[in-house]
Amino acid sequence: MRGCIASSTSDVRRALFNIGRDIPIYDASVETPLGRRYMTQLAKHWSHRFAVTHDEQTALIPFSDTSRCRMQASAERLSIVVEAEEAETAERLTGVVAEHLNRFAFKEPLVISWSLRA
């Protein structure tokens, strides 16, 4: 965000999404020792469709100019954040992300509980 001075997290969100209001953000933390594997599989799966960036610990999947998924993996968990300008889109994307992760983790059913940030 070159040339932009943000004084708060919501200022950063507004600048990133170029909007003048708060956006819905959903968080989930999944306990699994295979979080890195699932995150990498999901990033590679969607890299054919979206401009995905990822490394061993993080992934960013920009679904559109106004929606994205960020993931961070550690040895024991996978943290997921879904953001979208519209609430309906954010809710739908949480389901899409969870469905895809559970496909990759078919031997280990994942418990993915989303919470909406206040």
N, C-alpha and C positions, 0 to 999 in steps of 0.2 A: 504494500500500500504506500508506494512512494508519494511523497508530498501530502500525505494525510496524517493529521495528528488526532489520535483517538484518546479520549480521556476515560473511557470505560469499555467494558466488554460489549455492552449493547451498541456503543458507537462503532466498535470494530465490526459487529454483525451487520449493522446498517451499511457500513462502507463496503463490506464484502459482497452483500447482496443488493446494494444500491437501492435500499428501501428506507422508508421513514418510520417504520414501526417494528416492534419486536417480532421475532419469528419463532415458531414452535421448534423446540429442540428436545429430542428424546435421547435418553441415555440407557444403556444396558451394560451390565458386567456379567460375563459368563465364566464360571469356574471350569477350566479345562486345562490340562497340561499340553494340549495340542492346539492352543490358540494361534500360534504362529503359522502352523500348517494350514488351518482353516482360513485364516486371513489371507495368506498367500494364494491359496486356491481360489478364493473369491476374487481377489484382485486380478489374477490372471484370467479368470473366467470373464470378467467384465471389461478387461483391457481391449477386447476386440470391438467393443461398442462405445466405450467412454475413454477419456484421456486420464487413465488411472496412473497414479504414482504410488510406489511402495518400496519399502526396504524390509529388513528383517524384523523390525519392531513396529512400523507404522504403515498405514495405507490410507489413501484419499481417493474416493470414487466420486467424481462430479457427475451426478446424473443429468444435470442441466445447469443453466446459469443461476438458477434459484434453488437448487436442491443438491445435497451431497451426503455422503457417508464417510466418517473418519473412524479408523480403528487403530487400536494400540494393543500389542500383544506382549505378554510377559510369560515367564515360565509356568505360572499357575492360572492365568486368566486372560480373557480377551475383552477389552473395553470397546464399546461401540457408541458412536454418536451419529444420529440422523437429524439433519436440518433441512427445512424447506420453507419457502415463503408462505405457502398455503397449508393450513392445518390438515386438510384432507390428504394432501400429497404426502406430508410427513407421516401420517398414520399409515397410509398405504405402503410407503417405503419401509417402515419398520417391519411390516409383514413380509415384504419381498426379501429383505435382508435376512430375516429369521428363517424363512423357507429355504433360501439358498444355503445358508450355513448348516441347517439340519440335513440337507441333501448330502453335503460333504461329510457330515459327521454321522452317517447312518448307523455306524456301530456303537456310537455313544450319543444317545439322545441328549441334546443340549437343553438346559433350562434358561430361556431368554425372557427376562422380565423387563419391560420397558417402563421408564418413568419420565414424565414430562417435567422439564425444568420450569421452575417458577419464575 
